[in-house]
Amino acid sequence: MAHALDAVAFLLSETDPGKLGPSAAEVAFVGRSNSGKSTMINALCRKELARASSTPGRTRTINVYQAAPQRRIVDLPGYGFASGPAQSREGWGAMIEGYLTSSRTLAAIFVLVDAKLGPTKLDLEMLNWLQAEGLPWRVVATKTDQVKSSRAFVRRREVAQAVGLAPEALAWVSSQEGTGIGELRNEVAKLLGIAGKKSQTA
């Protein structure tokens, strides 16, 4: 059965948040480099949209995908990438902050955390900053297939506790096995105001 996110298409890449233009609703994905962000976006949209790479930090621009007219999914550069010129790394940080503080239609910011590794110092700094700014955030634990099934219940509780959440408030997702993808697809569609609608782009 067709889903509202099935027709998501690439819209644009930009380094200046001020040039993205207005929208009716947006959700953004942010996370440490190599957190599985591109792979998860592809799983949500059921197509190869975001370029997944074994090289951390490949996403160096704000990549925007359109789910419906004026309804967007925004892929932000990964933070914590250690290679490349320091000036460029600082620029990516400015891009992320500039977008998150300037968007007026941002319904949610999904912060991706590696389920096996748990939240890093940078992840916690991001969450603290989002909370201080009063921005709407949601933590998604990715790569849950790398956690042994016998450890999954305990590990989910540990990761949730580390980010100050109840286990049920933490999205537990595996792009490889499909765990939690359906629920997250529905959540994103609802936030964008396109849940239950026929997929379309324009």
Beta strands, then each sheet from edge to edge (+ up, - down):
strand 1: 9-14
strand 2: 25-31
strand 3: 62-68
strand 4: 71-75
strand 5: 106-114
strand 6: 137-142
strand 7: 171-172
sheet 1: 1+ 3- 4+ 2+ 5+ 6+ 7+
end
